[in-house]
Amino acid sequence: MSLRVVLADDSLIIRAGLARLLEAGGIAVAGEAGDAEELLRAVALHAPDVAVVDIRMPPTHTDEGLRAAGRLRREHPGTAVLVLSQYIETAYAIELLDGGRTHVGYLLKDRVMDHAVLLGAVRRVHAGEVVVDSTLVDALLATPRSRPPLPPCPPGSGRCSR
């Protein structure tokens, strides 16, 4: 059985290119959307295995795709989500991953130039994996995080070694 995807990107050329790559790899494109609302309707109508979503979509071209991806993850938990972005956006990646740690991915659009990476990512998120672009992982690891101090060891507990 072929995987079925819904594609969401405001660029018709990007959608057409993604559709061609996916179909050449044996993945069926069940629907396409040019904005977040169309995406939500297409997923409800077609019940795809995976939604491939651009982060920045109309009308503001900020985070409409990301918000739609979060909504899809809540309302359609059987649909895996792979978001694509032209930019390394660590805050967006963290927000996406906070919605659950399976069946999700974040790739830079530059990686999609290698169709094997795209096909592999779609199959992997469908299988339950988390797929995160290595460039984004580097950026996430470089982001300073504050850690709360360790709680003090209870005296005589033997549970702490310093």
Buried (B, 14 or more C-beta within 10 A) or exposed (E): EEBBBBBBBBEEEBBBBBBEBBEEBEBBBBBBBBBBBBBBEBBEEBEBBBBBBBBBBEEEEEBBBBBBBBBBBEEBEEBBBBBBBEEBBBEBBEBBBEBBEEBBBBBBBEBBEEBEBBBBBBBBBBEEBBBBBEEBEEBBEEEEEEEEEEEEEEEEEEEEEE
